[in-house]
Amino acid sequence: MNNKKIEFLETYLSLYIGHQEVLEVAGPDSPYVILDVRNAPVQVKKEQIKSAKAIAAKDLSSSLDKLDKDKTYVVYDWTAGTTLGKQALLILLTNGFKAFELSCALEGWKGMNLPMEEIK
């Protein structure tokens, strides 16, 4: 029984990436592209993780042709408990992209005072 639990947890944790790993290679040559997949208008979102690309989860399937399969995508939603990040991750992985969900979501990123920017 414990082996099944361990296997499940290893699989579950492999879907996530931490903020530190993303930040260590931030910049124009980063292998990561951060995707803001929140389904909300700009006036509600107001800010995003610095340099994130906004593609709402509801629009992701129809936007896959705009993504580079050589990059690794890091998706985030409002909080780690919401499902949009997981839905976006499923879409990306199912379509052959390398992807992770940001383990701390936007809530954790902001809570650690990591780089943010206003959405214009």
C-alpha positions in Angstrom: 0.0 0.0 0.0 2.8 2.5 0.9 4.5 1.8 -2.5 1.3 2.9 -4.3 1.1 6.1 -2.2 4.7 6.9 -2.8 4.3 6.3 -6.6 1.3 8.5 -6.6 3.0 11.3 -4.7 6.1 11.1 -7.0 3.9 11.4 -10.0 1.9 14.3 -8.5 5.0 16.2 -7.5 6.5 15.7 -11.0 3.8 18.0 -12.4 5.0 21.0 -10.4 8.0 23.3 -10.6 9.1 25.7 -7.9 9.6 29.4 -8.2 13.3 29.1 -7.4 14.0 26.8 -10.4 12.2 29.2 -12.7 13.9 32.3 -11.3 17.4 30.8 -11.6 17.2 30.8 -15.4 15.0 33.9 -15.9 15.7 36.1 -18.8 15.5 36.1 -22.6 17.3 32.8 -23.0 15.3 31.0 -20.4 14.1 27.5 -21.3 10.8 28.5 -19.5 7.9 30.4 -20.7 5.5 31.5 -17.9 1.8 31.3 -18.9 -0.8 33.2 -17.0 -3.9 31.0 -17.7 -6.4 32.9 -15.5 -9.8 33.3 -17.2 -10.3 36.9 -16.1 -10.3 40.3 -17.9 -7.3 42.6 -17.5 -9.2 45.0 -15.2 -9.7 42.1 -12.8 -6.2 40.6 -13.0 -4.4 44.0 -12.9 -1.0 42.4 -12.5 0.9 39.3 -13.5 4.2 37.5 -12.9 6.9 39.5 -14.6 7.4 38.5 -18.3 4.4 36.1 -18.2 2.5 35.5 -21.4 -1.3 35.7 -20.9 -3.3 32.9 -22.6 -6.6 32.2 -20.7 -7.1 28.5 -20.1 -10.3 28.6 -22.1 -8.3 29.8 -25.1 -5.3 27.6 -24.7 -6.4 24.8 -27.0 -7.0 27.2 -29.9 -3.6 29.0 -29.3 -1.3 26.0 -29.3 0.0 26.8 -32.8 1.5 30.0 -31.3 3.6 28.1 -28.8 7.2 26.8 -29.3 7.6 23.1 -28.6 11.3 23.7 -27.8 10.3 25.7 -24.7 9.0 24.4 -21.4 5.8 26.0 -20.2 5.1 27.0 -16.6 1.4 27.6 -16.1 -0.2 29.4 -13.1 -3.6 30.3 -11.8 -4.8 32.4 -8.9 -4.1 29.8 -6.2 -2.7 26.3 -6.1 -6.1 25.0 -5.1 -7.9 26.1 -8.3 -8.1 23.9 -11.4 -7.3 26.2 -14.3 -3.6 25.6 -14.0 -4.2 21.8 -13.9 -6.5 22.1 -17.0 -3.9 24.1 -18.9 -1.2 21.6 -17.9 -3.3 18.7 -19.2 -3.9 20.5 -22.5 -0.1 21.2 -22.9 1.0 17.7 -22.0 -1.6 16.0 -24.1 -0.4 18.0 -27.1 3.2 17.1 -26.7 4.5 20.2 -24.9 6.9 20.1 -22.0 5.1 21.8 -19.1 4.7 22.2 -15.4 2.3 24.0 -13.0 3.9 26.6 -10.8 3.9 25.0 -7.4 3.0 28.2 -5.5 0.6 29.7 -8.1 0.2 33.5 -8.2 -0.8 33.7 -4.6 2.5 32.1 -3.4 4.6 34.1 -5.9 3.2 37.4 -4.7 3.5 36.2 -1.1 7.2 35.8 -1.5 7.5 39.3 -3.1 8.8 37.9 -6.4 8.9 40.0 -9.6 5.5 41.2 -10.7 4.3 43.7 -13.3 1.2 45.7 -14.0 -0.9 44.5 -16.9 -1.5 47.3 -19.4 
